[in-house]
C-alpha cells in the first residue's frame, strides 16, 4: 500500500491533477456492480476451457461480451516489477493525501505536490 500511494503521488504530480481513490471496505465486494456485471461473464466465457497460457487467458477475457452491449478489452502487461521495494517513512509522509470525511481509511484524494518555489 505504501508503494501504491507513492506511485499515485508521482502520477498526480506528472498529470498535475488530483487523483481520488474510493475503495469498497472488506467484505462489501458483493455489492460491487462492476464485479457482478463483468466477472460473471468472463467466468462464463472461459468455463470448460483450459487456461494454459497468459495468451489464452487474455484472449478469452477480451472475447467477453453480453447481450446488453458489454465489451471487454484486455491486454497482457509484460513489464517486470521488482519485488521488495521499500518506501521510507519520509517518502510516505511526502504523499499529499487528503482523507475523505466519509470512511477516510478507504477514500482519499492525492493532490499534486506543490511546485518548488522559484
C-alpha positions as CSV (number, residue, x, y, z in Angstrom):
1,X,0.0,0.0,0.0
2,X,2.9,2.3,0.7
3,X,4.4,2.0,-2.8
4,X,1.0,2.3,-4.4
5,X,0.4,5.6,-2.6
6,X,3.9,6.8,-3.6
7,X,3.3,5.9,-7.2
8,X,-0.1,7.6,-7.2
9,X,1.6,10.7,-5.9
10,X,4.1,10.6,-8.8
11,X,1.2,10.2,-11.3
12,X,-0.7,13.1,-9.7
13,X,2.4,15.2,-10.0
14,X,3.0,14.2,-13.6
15,X,-0.6,14.8,-14.6
16,X,-0.8,18.0,-12.4
17,X,-4.2,16.9,-11.2
18,X,-5.7,15.3,-8.1
19,X,-6.4,11.5,-8.1
20,X,-9.4,10.4,-6.0
21,X,-9.5,6.8,-4.7
22,X,-12.6,5.2,-3.4
23,X,-12.4,1.6,-2.1
24,X,-15.1,-0.7,-1.0
25,X,-14.3,-1.9,2.5
26,X,-13.5,-5.6,3.1
27,X,-16.5,-7.8,2.8
28,X,-18.6,-5.5,0.7
29,X,-17.5,-6.5,-2.8
30,X,-20.7,-8.5,-3.1
31,X,-22.4,-5.1,-3.7
32,X,-19.9,-4.0,-6.4
33,X,-21.9,-3.8,-9.5
34,X,-18.9,-3.7,-11.8
35,X,-17.7,-7.0,-10.4
36,X,-21.1,-8.6,-11.0
37,X,-21.5,-7.2,-14.5
38,X,-18.0,-8.1,-15.6
39,X,-16.5,-11.1,-13.8
40,X,-19.5,-13.4,-14.0
41,X,-19.5,-13.1,-17.8
42,X,-15.7,-13.6,-18.0
43,X,-16.1,-16.7,-15.9
44,X,-18.9,-18.0,-18.1
45,X,-16.9,-17.3,-21.2
46,X,-13.9,-19.4,-20.2
47,X,-15.9,-22.1,-18.5
48,X,-14.6,-25.5,-19.6
49,X,-11.6,-24.1,-21.5
50,X,-8.1,-24.9,-20.2
51,X,-6.3,-21.8,-19.1
52,X,-2.9,-23.0,-20.4
53,X,-1.2,-19.7,-21.1
54,X,-1.4,-16.0,-20.5
55,X,-2.2,-15.5,-24.2
56,X,-5.3,-17.8,-23.9
57,X,-6.5,-16.1,-20.7
58,X,-6.1,-12.6,-22.2
59,X,-7.9,-13.7,-25.4
60,X,-10.8,-15.3,-23.5
61,X,-11.2,-12.2,-21.4
62,X,-11.1,-9.9,-24.5
63,X,-13.7,-12.1,-26.2
64,X,-16.3,-11.5,-23.4
65,X,-19.5,-9.7,-24.4
66,X,-23.1,-9.5,-23.2
67,X,-26.5,-9.1,-24.9
68,X,-26.7,-5.7,-23.1
69,X,-23.6,-4.5,-25.0
70,X,-20.8,-5.0,-22.5
71,X,-17.5,-5.4,-24.3
72,X,-14.2,-6.2,-22.5
73,X,-10.8,-5.1,-23.6
74,X,-7.8,-6.9,-22.3
75,X,-4.0,-7.0,-22.9
76,X,-1.1,-8.7,-21.2
77,X,1.2,-6.5,-19.2
78,X,4.7,-7.8,-20.0
79,X,6.5,-5.3,-17.8
80,X,8.6,-6.6,-14.9
81,X,8.1,-5.2,-11.4
82,X,10.7,-5.6,-8.7
83,X,9.6,-7.2,-5.5
84,X,10.5,-5.9,-2.1
85,X,10.6,-2.2,-2.9
86,X,10.8,-0.3,0.3
87,X,9.1,3.1,0.8
88,X,10.7,5.1,3.6
89,X,8.6,6.9,6.2
90,X,9.8,10.2,4.8
91,X,8.6,9.3,1.3
92,X,5.2,8.2,2.7
93,X,4.8,11.4,4.7
94,X,5.5,13.4,1.5
95,X,2.4,11.9,-0.2
96,X,-0.1,14.8,-0.3
97,X,-3.0,12.6,0.8
98,X,-6.3,14.1,1.9
99,X,-8.6,11.6,3.6
100,X,-12.3,12.0,2.9
101,X,-14.8,12.8,5.7
102,X,-16.7,9.6,4.9
103,X,-14.6,6.4,5.5
104,X,-11.3,8.2,5.3
105,X,-9.4,4.9,5.8
106,X,-10.7,3.8,2.4
107,X,-11.4,7.0,0.5
108,X,-8.9,9.8,-0.2
109,X,-7.6,12.2,-2.7
110,X,-3.9,12.5,-3.6
111,X,-3.2,16.1,-4.6
112,X,-0.3,17.1,-6.8
113,X,2.7,18.2,-4.8
114,X,3.2,21.9,-4.6
115,X,5.8,23.1,-7.2
116,X,9.1,24.2,-5.8
117,X,9.4,27.9,-5.2
118,X,11.0,29.9,-8.0
